[in-house]
Amino acid sequence: MTVTWRARMVTPAVDLTAPLFRREVELDPGHGAVASAWLHLSSLGVHEAFVDGRPVGEDVLSPGWSAYEWRLRYRSHDVTGMLRERSVLTVSVGNGWWRGRLGFHGGASVYGDRLGLIAQLEVEFADGHRQTVLTDRSWRAGPSDVLADDLYDGQTIDAGRRTDAWTKVGAHPASFFPVEELDFDTATLGPYLGPPVVRQEALRPQRIWTSPTGRTLVDFGQNLVGWTRCRVRGPRGTEIRVRHAEVLEDGELGTRPLRTAQATDRFVLSGGEDAFEPTKTFHGFRYVEVTGWPGDLTDDAIEAVVVHSDLPRTGIFACSDDLLDRLHQNIVWGTRGNVLDLPTDCPQRDERLGWTGDIAVFASTAAFLFDVEGFLGDWLVDLDLEQRHADGVVPVVVPDPLKYQPFPEGLPEPDTTAIWSDAAVWVPWALYQAYGDRALLERQYGSMCAHVRRAEALLSPAGIWDSGFQLGDWLDPDAPPDQPWLAKADKAVVATACLYRTASIMEATAELLGRHGDAAGFRALAARVHRGFRTELVSDDGTIRSDCTTVYTLALVFGLLDGALEELAGSRLAALVAANGYRVSTGFAGTPYVCDALARTGHVDAAYALLTERECPSWLYPVTMGATTVWERWDSMLPDGSINPGEMTSFNHYALGAVADWMHRTVAGVAPAEPGYAAVRFAPRPGGGLTWAAASIDTRHGTVGIRWDVVDGRLQVETRLPDGVPGVLSLPDGTEHPVESGTRTTTW
């Protein structure tokens, strides 16, 4: 909904923690019933809005986090049925991403030190009369029951400070103060393109017990993102402390991976029956430590509320291997935990940033599991804005608060970098393949081109990318724990291969959009990079520089080899994987693609052996250790139950879960043959001892599904296609057969 803004951004005249903004509204008389009423609002900070004390919507943590310098989103709420002849409009505003701590150094007020509210209530009556109520100096602001709030550190709520006076018509809360108008450009306001953040579900405790040191611990059975909600009665002034963590260590809460994030909520009792829900923070946790609870904590007094962007679930996978099933569930939960308004790396420590590299490799997986078209499309707007104001450089995080802070010690200042900056091209292309909408490519085309131009300028005369800032095959399991960028894979190989993929995607995008001149330029760039890769990085015997799993993986999957070289690379890759005992030897660059590289060169059995390996490092090792999400490191928890000693150790990262894309396309065997599943390719490749696998996805054309079973040594495949959607079934023997719409069964 487009809004013509006449309201002003207002802020309390005195500095307040999580202030309440208040305005009484009296409807203009004599115009009949209210035909429609819309409340449009945004804030510097995160807000919740109420009419007469009732929430106007289900969203929380709005307006989320965008590139605030150039874009602030607003929400529009239909409040037609909520307005009375006289009503009280109230909005609470917390620090959120605007004024709270952000980044590695934990600095607060990155964007500004004044909280603000802009709101516009537009009422239309039965006779056509319009009334508008705007934020201006007529509003008042006062303290709330929130004493402190921060996304990293938690929220403190004092129930003894609660009053309903702010919801009552005619009341004049003594503690409310005037507001001031801020200098604010309403041209930066824009509507959400993606969904709001909402509460998804509530989980009850699976266990409550006393730790070895006498602390009360609660296990909710699932690593999740959100907060706890509780009801309690106790003496006035009693403080309950709820501390959050993802894991236990030595029987106690394992908080070291949180670094400086306190992740602690505090609730001060009023002396009566109190309910607490800290909606101006969020935590990544499975366990909580509860201190100060009056009496015994029971499982009906506390629950965990799961919170993230409201993304419809679209894709389902299941198979006969319980561990693979659990791995896939972990990937789903890892996605849920890192789609709270933007695609983040992790949801728990003092970081929670929109790392571009993570989503660059995970976008296809995300687009199968959930409808992320609007969610990632919204984020790409911010990527474009950050890039435009950084001379074409796509930053490693979007939005980018790191530009205001020193980069971590030991790393050079970031510039255009392979994979991370490639998100400008790879993410739009993944969304186009998943949903088939060219409009997104049109909108992002300038950003995509700007990235390629920037990367092209960094090429050597020989046509390889061998200079500048690179994170490379980040978190290679053989890299030193404190230097995750020191991977086995040569950074020039990784960067050059990634640029070839990017240039190839850009050629296809330009052709698709009718920009044939541009397409020719991208084709020439791809050819130049291809020549450079082959002449500078591949020896005559087919050995790729640094001779490790990741370099062969990228060369094969990105199409840099053919004929005899492709066969040699496939054999060398399979040999390396076998020599490592089918344990994972790749980092962020190679892990999403290694099973694909093996399968497409005739080594499906090796791909399955890699996928189903249980020894660390492997995808299933964390599952055997009780993980319920995907870890950042293969050994985030060591076999003895202790936490990895490295400083960077998260138990909820989705990037390494990008293998689910291969599970969907190859293990189950379903993929788009044309963008948006306008045509479908079924290509199951059974292996790994599986006796059946199944997957389905709700597409723009309807539900597409497949299930295969091995019955008496024969492969039986059941396919499902919507009307009008053609399909092809590729069998393991290499034969292909057309598939008609409806549900069909084939036995081979």
ABEGO torsion letter per residue (X at the ends): XBBBBABBBBBBABBBBGBBBBBBBBBBBGAEBBABBBBBBBBBEBBBBBBGGBBABABBGOAEBBBAAABBBBBBBBAAAABBABBBBBBBBBAEAAABBBEAAGBBGAAEABBBBBBBBBBBBAAGBBBBBBBBAABBBBBBABABBBAAAEBBBBAAABBAAAABBGBBBAABBBBBBBBBBAAABBBBABBBBBBABBBBBABBBBBAAGBBBBBAGBBBBEBBBBBBBBBBGBBBBBBBBABBBGGBBBAAAAEABAGBBBBBBAGBBBBBBBAABBBBBABBBBBGBBEBBBAAABBBBBBBBBBBBABBBBBABAAAAAAAAAAAAAAAAAABGBBBABAABBBGBBBAAAAAAAAAAAAAABBAAAAAAAAAAAAAAAAAAAGGBBBABOBBAAAABBBBBGBBBBBBBBGAAAAAAAAAAAAAAAAGBAAAAAAAAAAAAAAAAAAAAABBAAGBBABEBBAEBBGBAABBAABAABBABBAAAAAAAAAAAAAAAAAAAAAAAGBAAAAAAAAAAAAAAAAAAAAAABBAAGBBBGGBAAAAAAAAAAGABBEAAAAAAAAAAAAAAAAAGGBBABBAAAAAAAAAAAAAAGBAAAAAAAAABABOBBAAAAAAAGBABBBABAAABBAAGBBBABABBBABBAAAAAAAAAAAAAAAGBBBABBGGABBBBBBBBEGGBABBBBBBBBAAEBBBBBBBBBGGBBBBBBBBBBGBBBBBBBAAGBBBBBBBEBBBBBX
